[in-house]
Amino acid sequence: MPGVTAAFGLRTRLVIAFLLVAAVSAVTTAALTYREARSALLVRAQDTAVASFREEVEQFVPGLPLDPESLRWDLYAIAARAKPHPWIVFAEYGSLRASSGDRPVSGVLTAELRRTALTSPHGSFERVVKDGKAYLTIAMPVMTRVVAGGDALPSGLVLFAVMPMTNEEGDIDALVTAARDGALPGLAVALVPALLAARSVLRPVRALRRAAQSMGGGQLDTRIPVHGRDEMADLARTFNDSAARLERSVQELRDAGVRARRFASDVSHELRTPLAGMLAVTDVVDEDAGTLDPETARAVRLISLETGRLAVLVEDLMEISRFDARAAELVADEVDAAEAVRSTLSGRQWLGRVRAELPGGLRIRLDPRRFDVVVANLVGNALRHGGEPVTVRLSAREGVLITEVRDSGPGIAAEALPHLFDRFYKADAARSRSSGSGLGLAITAENVHLHGGTIRAENAPGGGALFTVELPFEGPASWCGAPDGPGSARGGDRTEATS
């Protein structure tokens, strides 16, 4: 019953189950008691009536020939000595009929009872219900002895006693009423132990819930007090053991993460000084590469290129390690978003290769350096792995600054979309070497999240990859002027790509 389970809590279900058990027990006990009491009442009345009537019939010696009027008086006399309740005595002899009562009772007598009375010298009896009333019907044949001391033979006269069982039915109805009236108070009394039992069961369950919530909040040292040796105590011990193992595992993972971050940071830091020297040397060597023979010049330029890549990788690793150590901080300032994007493109000499749609006058609080990294990484990624022209578009709605970077390349494979912001992920498995460090998009996502924003990648409907960054406004931010139209090129707000 999933609907009932969802509608009621555990406490309610426990109380209902307890009351149902109590109700079933009460009904079963009442039914068994009723059956036994009813049987005892009916059997006692039946045995008394049958024994008394048999005794009266055995002592009855009718005068012969039978006279209906004198027979009726004999029946009155037998009925007067009825036990345990008044009888109506009815006689049949051939076509002769006589009764001690004014009411006809022959309709209560069954054909089976009549046949048994004629064939059995000891008579028979039945309980009959007619018109909603219960009767005990007894049939006894009157026996005669043809010869003194000989066997008794049926005389053909049969006496019937009909005893209404009104008193017994009243006693039975009283039993039913008493059982019914006692059920509701019994259930009310059973409610008290039901509530106490539910409370005792739910107390450790609530403690388990609080402990689970505490662990979910990061308090892995949470434990549950253990009392007794029942199933709930076993559950508490199991929870404590699992919590202890989880705490040890998490601590080991944390320690390993700390060691890994420290290792990356230390290695990156140690590499910076020799790399700085190597870069200075390669710059000098590059200047003289033209004076060297071709083979040596190619080797020198390759060393210079790889040294530059290594320097970028080290800087990215140090940046990632700061994010992992939660040491990265925002240095927010109120800037013009369009000017910030334009400065990024200009500083990297991309103005001639990128189409920019930058409405002027939108000022927002953000970290200019980190925003520069975000835009530079997305545009650089589009230029390297997408296709020109690349478009950068700024817009705003409902307190959110939206930066879109779209290229005109073939787009991103569907299986690569969920992993684009993973560290060292290569969308093209065949491109094991690239000009980037493999951390650019991961650093971009970390910078966006540090601003409280979101970033997503998708394939644009018209082709190409589309990266969308949404940064919430921090503090006052507003349009300081009317946004430029799509075709405006005023103030360099829109720079067309050149071919």
C-alpha positions in Angstrom: 0.0 0.0 0.0 2.4 2.7 -1.2 -0.3 5.4 -0.9 -1.0 4.7 2.8 2.8 4.4 3.5 3.3 7.9 2.0 0.3 9.4 3.7 1.2 8.4 7.3 4.4 8.6 9.3 6.2 5.8 11.0 4.7 6.8 14.4 1.1 6.7 13.0 1.7 3.4 11.3 3.0 1.9 14.5 0.1 3.1 16.5 -2.4 1.9 13.8 -0.7 -1.5 13.7 -0.8 -1.8 17.5 -4.5 -0.9 17.5 -5.2 -3.3 14.7 -3.5 -6.1 16.7 -5.5 -5.1 19.8 -8.7 -5.0 17.8 -8.1 -8.3 16.1 -7.3 -9.9 19.5 -10.4 -8.3 21.1 -12.6 -9.5 18.3 -11.2 -13.0 18.3 -11.5 -13.3 22.0 -15.0 -12.0 21.9 -16.0 -14.3 19.1 -14.6 -17.4 20.9 -16.2 -16.3 24.2 -19.5 -15.7 22.4 -19.4 -19.1 20.7 -18.6 -21.0 23.9 -21.1 -19.0 26.0 -23.8 -19.4 23.4 -23.2 -23.1 23.1 -23.2 -23.5 26.9 -26.5 -21.6 27.2 -28.3 -23.5 24.4 -26.9 -26.9 25.4 -27.9 -26.4 29.0 -31.5 -25.3 28.1 -31.7 -28.1 25.5 -30.5 -30.9 27.8 -32.8 -29.7 30.6 -35.8 -29.6 28.3 -35.2 -32.9 26.6 -34.6 -34.8 29.8 -37.7 -33.3 31.4 -39.9 -33.9 28.4 -38.6 -37.5 28.1 -39.4 -38.1 31.7 -43.0 -36.8 31.2 -43.6 -38.9 28.1 -42.3 -42.1 29.8 -44.7 -41.5 32.7 -47.6 -40.6 30.4 -50.2 -43.4 30.0 -53.1 -42.2 27.9 -56.5 -43.6 28.3 -57.8 -45.7 25.4 -59.5 -45.1 23.2 -58.1 -41.6 22.8 -60.5 -38.8 23.4 -59.3 -35.5 22.0 -60.7 -33.5 24.9 -59.1 -35.7 27.6 -55.9 -35.8 25.6 -55.8 -32.0 25.5 -56.1 -31.9 29.3 -53.3 -34.4 29.6 -51.2 -32.1 27.4 -52.0 -29.2 29.6 -50.8 -31.1 32.6 -47.5 -32.0 30.9 -47.0 -28.4 29.7 -47.5 -27.2 33.3 -44.5 -29.1 34.5 -42.2 -27.8 31.7 -38.6 -27.1 32.4 -36.6 -24.8 32.1 -39.2 -22.7 30.2 -42.9 -23.2 29.3 -43.6 -25.6 26.5 -46.4 -26.0 24.0 -47.1 -29.7 23.8 -48.5 -31.1 20.6 -49.8 -34.6 20.0 -50.3 -36.6 16.8 -52.0 -39.9 16.5 -52.9 -40.8 13.0 -55.3 -38.0 11.9 -55.8 -36.9 15.5 -54.2 -33.6 16.5 -54.2 -32.0 19.9 -52.3 -29.1 21.4 -51.8 -27.5 24.9 -51.6 -24.0 23.4 -53.8 -21.7 21.5 -51.2 -20.9 18.9 -50.7 -23.5 16.2 -47.1 -24.8 16.4 -47.2 -27.6 13.9 -45.5 -25.4 11.3 -42.4 -25.4 13.5 -42.2 -29.2 13.4 -40.1 -30.5 10.5 -40.8 -33.6 8.4 -37.4 -34.9 9.4 -38.3 -34.6 13.1 -41.6 -36.5 12.5 -39.9 -39.3 10.7 -37.2 -39.7 13.4 -39.9 -39.8 16.1 -41.7 -42.6 14.4 -38.5 -44.7 14.0 -36.5 -44.0 17.1 -37.9 -45.1 20.5 -35.7 -42.5 22.2 -37.1 -39.6 20.2 -35.3 -36.6 18.7 -34.9 -32.9 19.0 -34.0 -29.9 16.7 -33.3 -26.2 17.0 -35.4 -24.4 14.5 -35.5 -20.7 13.5 -38.8 -19.6 12.0 -39.9 -16.0 11.3 -36.7 -14.8 13.0 -37.4 -16.6 16.3 -35.6 -19.7 17.7 -37.4 -22.7 19.0 -36.4 -26.0 20.5 -38.6 -28.8 19.1 -38.6 -32.2 20.8 -40.4 -35.4 19.5 -41.0 -38.4 21.8 -43.0 -41.5 20.9 -45.4 -42.9 23.5 -44.4 -46.5 24.2 -46.8 -49.3 25.4 -46.3 -52.8 26.7 -48.5 -55.4 25.2 -47.6 -57.9 27.9 -46.4 -57.0 31.4 -42.7 -57.3 31.6 -42.3 -57.4 27.8 -40.6 -55.0 25.5 -42.2 -51.6 25.0 -43.6 -50.9 21.6 -44.6 -47.6 19.9 -48.2 -46.9 20.4 -48.4 -44.6 17.4 -49.0 -41.6 19.6 -46.2 -39.0 19.3 -45.8 -36.0 21.6 -44.0 -32.9 20.5 -42.7 -30.2 22.8 -42.1 -26.7 21.3 -40.1 -24.4 23.6 -39.4 -20.8 22.5 -35.8 -19.9 23.3 -36.5 -16.2 23.8 -34.6 -16.1 27.1 -31.5 -17.7 25.6 -31.5 -15.4 22.6 -31.8 -12.5 25.0 -28.8 -13.7 26.9 -26.9 -14.2 23.7 -27.8 -10.6 22.5 -26.6 -9.3 25.9 -23.3 -11.1 25.3 -22.9 -9.5 21.9 -23.8 -6.0 23.3 -21.3 -6.4 26.1 -18.6 -7.5 23.7 -19.3 -4.5 21.4 -19.6 -2.0 24.2 -16.3 -3.3 25.7 -14.4 -3.1 22.4 -14.2 0.7 22.2 -13.0 1.3 25.7 -10.5 -1.6 25.2 -9.1 0.1 22.1 -8.9 3.4 24.0 -6.9 1.7 26.7 -4.7 0.0 24.1 -3.9 3.4 22.6 -1.7 4.3 25.7 0.7 1.3 25.4 0.6 1.8 21.6 1.9 5.4 22.0 4.5 4.3 24.5 5.7 1.4 22.3 5.8 3.8 19.3 7.8 6.3 21.3 10.3 3.7 22.4 10.7 2.4 18.9 11.0 5.9 17.3 13.4 7.4 19.8 16.4 5.5 18.4 15.1 6.1 14.8 15.0 9.8 15.5 18.5 9.6 16.9 19.7 7.8 13.8 18.1 10.5 11.6 19.8 13.3 13.5 23.1 11.5 13.3 22.7 10.9 9.6 21.8 14.6 9.1 24.8 15.6 11.1 27.1 13.3 9.1 25.6 14.7 5.9 26.5 18.2 7.2 30.2 17.1 7.4 30.4 16.1 11.1 31.9 12.7 10.5 32.7 12.1 14.2 29.0 11.8 15.0 28.1 8.7 16.9 24.8 7.2 18.4 24.6 6.2 22.1 24.0 2.4 22.3 21.6 1.0 24.9 20.7 -2.6 25.4 21.1 -5.6 23.1 18.0 -5.4 20.9 17.7 -4.9 17.1 17.9 -1.1 17.5 21.0 -1.4 19.5 22.5 -3.5 16.8 21.5 -0.9 14.2 23.2 1.8 16.3 26.4 -0.3 16.6 26.4 -0.9 12.8 25.9 2.8 12.2 28.7 3.7 14.5 31.0 1.2 12.9 30.2 2.5 9.4 30.6 6.1 10.5 34.0 5.3 11.9 35.1 3.6 8.7 33.8 6.4 6.7 35.6 9.0 8.9 38.9 7.1 8.4 38.4 6.8 4.7 37.5 10.5 4.3 40.4 11.5 6.4 42.7 9.4 4.3 41.3 11.0 1.2 41.7 14.5 2.6 45.3 13.8 3.7 46.0 12.4 0.2 44.4 15.4 -1.4 46.4 17.8 0.8 49.6 15.9 0.0 48.8 16.0 -3.7 48.0 19.7 -3.7 51.1 20.5 -1.7 53.2 18.4 -4.1 51.8 20.2 -7.1 52.3 23.6 -5.5 55.8 22.8 -4.3 56.8 21.3 -7.7 55.3 24.3 -9.5 57.0 26.7 -7.2 60.4 25.0 -7.5 60.1 25.0 -11.3 59.3 28.7 -11.6 62.9 29.9 -10.8 64.7 27.6 -13.3 62.0 28.2 -15.8 62.5 31.9 -15.5 66.2 31.4 -16.2 65.4 29.1 -19.1 63.0 31.5 -20.7 65.6 34.3 -20.5 68.1 32.1 -22.1 65.7 30.9 -24.9 64.8 34.5 -25.6 68.5 35.3 -26.2 69.1 32.2 -28.2 66.0 32.9 -30.3 67.4 36.3 -31.3 70.6 34.6 -32.6 68.7 31.7 -34.2 69.0 33.3 -37.6 72.8 33.1 -37.5 72.8 29.4 -36.9 72.6 26.6 -39.4 69.0 25.4 -40.2 69.1 22.2 -38.1 70.4 24.0 -35.1 68.0 26.9 -35.5 65.0 24.5 -35.6 66.2 22.8 -32.5 66.7 26.1 -30.7 63.2 27.2 -31.7 61.7 23.9 -30.6 63.4 24.2 -27.2 62.1 27.8 -26.9 58.5 26.7 -27.8 58.5 23.8 -25.3 60.0 25.9 -22.6 57.2 28.4 -23.1 54.6 25.6 -22.9 56.2 24.3 -19.7 56.1 27.8 -18.2 52.3 28.1 -19.0 51.7 24.6 -17.5 53.5 25.5 -14.3 51.6 28.8 -14.0 48.3 26.9 -14.6 49.2 24.2 -12.0 49.9 26.9 -9.4 46.6 28.5 -10.2 44.7 25.2 -9.9 46.5 24.5 -6.6 45.3 27.8 -5.2 41.7 26.9 -6.1 42.1 23.4 -4.5 43.5 25.0 -1.3 40.6 27.4 -1.2 43.2 30.2 -1.3 41.9 31.9 -4.4 40.2 35.2 -3.6 38.3 37.9 -5.5 39.6 41.4 -5.8 36.4 43.0 -7.0 36.2 46.4 -8.6 33.5 48.2 -10.5 34.4 48.0 -14.2 32.9 48.6 -17.6 32.3 45.1 -18.9 32.7 46.1 -22.6 36.0 47.9 -21.9 37.2 44.8 -19.9 36.5 42.5 -22.9 38.0 45.0 -25.3 41.2 45.3 -23.2 41.5 41.5 -23.2 41.2 41.3 -27.0 43.5 44.2 -27.6 46.2 43.0 -25.2 46.4 39.7 -27.1 46.2 41.3 -30.6 42.9 39.5 -31.3 40.9 42.6 -32.4 41.5 41.8 -36.1 40.4 38.2 -35.7 37.3 38.5 -33.4 33.9 40.0 -34.0 32.9 41.8 -30.8 29.4 42.9 -29.9 29.9 44.9 -26.8 27.1 47.2 -25.7 28.6 50.2 -23.8 27.7 51.5 -20.4 27.3 48.2 -18.5 29.2 48.5 -15.2 29.5 45.5 -12.9 31.6 44.6 -9.9 34.0 41.7 -10.6 37.6 40.8 -10.4 39.2 42.3 -13.6 42.1 39.9 -13.6 40.0 36.8 -13.3 37.5 38.1 -15.8 40.4 38.7 -18.2 41.5 35.0 -17.8 37.9 33.8 -18.5 37.5 35.8 -21.7 41.1 35.1 -22.9 40.8 31.3 -22.3 37.4 31.1 -24.1 38.5 33.2 -27.1 41.9 31.5 -27.3 40.2 28.1 -27.2 37.8 29.1 -30.0 40.6 30.4 -32.1 42.8 27.3 -31.7 40.2 24.6 -31.8 37.2 26.2 -33.5 37.0 28.2 -36.6 37.0 31.9 -37.5 35.2 34.2 -37.3 34.9 34.1 -33.5 32.2 36.3 -31.9 32.2 37.7 -28.4 28.8 39.1 -27.3 27.8 40.8 -24.0 24.3 41.2 -22.8 22.4 41.5 -19.5 19.1 40.4 -18.1 17.6 40.1 -14.6 20.7 41.0 -12.8 23.0 38.7 -14.7 25.9 39.6 -17.1 26.0 37.2 -20.0 29.2 36.7 -22.0 28.9 34.5 -25.1 31.9 33.2 -27.1 31.0 31.5 -30.4 33.2 30.1 -33.1 32.4 28.9 -36.6 34.1 25.5 -36.4 32.6 22.0 -36.6 31.3 22.1 -33.0 31.9 19.8 -30.1 31.3 16.0 -30.1 28.4 15.0 -28.0 30.4 12.7 -25.9 32.9 15.4 -25.1 30.4 18.1 -23.9 30.1 16.8 -20.3 33.9 16.7 -19.9 35.1 19.9 -21.4 35.8 21.5 -18.1 37.7 18.5 -16.7 41.4 18.9 -16.0 43.7 17.7 -18.8 40.7 16.5 -20.9 41.4 16.3 -24.6 38.3 16.5 -26.8 40.3 15.0 -29.7 42.1 11.9 -28.4 44.5 12.1 -31.4 45.7 15.5 -30.3 47.9 14.4 -27.5 50.0 17.5 -27.8 48.6 21.0 -28.1 49.6 24.6 -27.5 47.7 24.8 -24.3 48.2 23.2 -20.9 45.0 21.3 -20.8 43.9 23.3 -17.8 42.5 26.4 -19.5 38.8 25.5 -19.4 39.1 24.0 -15.9 40.7 27.3 -14.7 38.0 29.3 -16.5 35.2 27.3 -14.8 36.9 27.8 -11.4 37.1 31.6 -11.9 33.4 31.7 -13.0 32.3 29.7 -9.9 34.4 32.0 -7.7 32.3 34.8 -8.9 29.1 32.8 -8.1 28.4 32.4 -11.8 27.8 29.5 -14.2 29.4 28.4 -17.4 28.1 26.0 -20.0 29.2 24.7 -23.4 26.9 23.7 -26.3 26.7 23.4 -30.0 25.1 26.5 -31.6 22.0 25.9 -33.8 23.8 27.3 -36.8 27.0 25.4 -36.2 30.1 26.0 -34.1 30.7 25.8 -30.4 29.0 28.3 -28.0 30.3 29.0 -24.5 28.0 31.0 -22.2 29.2 32.6 -18.9 26.6 34.1 -16.6 27.9 36.3 -13.7 25.5 37.8 -11.1 25.7 41.5 -10.4 27.5 42.2 -7.1 26.3 45.5 -5.7 25.2 48.3 -7.9 25.3 47.6 -11.6 23.3 49.3 -14.3 23.3 50.4 -17.9 24.9 53.9 -18.0 23.8 54.5 -21.5 21.6 53.1 -24.2 23.0 49.9 -25.6 24.4 50.1 -29.1 22.4 48.6 -31.9 23.6 45.5 -33.7 25.1 47.5 -36.5 26.9 50.1 -34.4 30.6 50.5 -34.6 30.8 53.7 -32.4 33.8 53.9 -30.1 35.1 50.5 -31.2 32.1 48.8 -29.6 31.9 46.4 -32.5 35.0 45.2 -34.3 34.4 43.3 -37.5 36.7 40.3 -38.3 39.1 40.8 -41.1 40.0 38.1 -43.6 
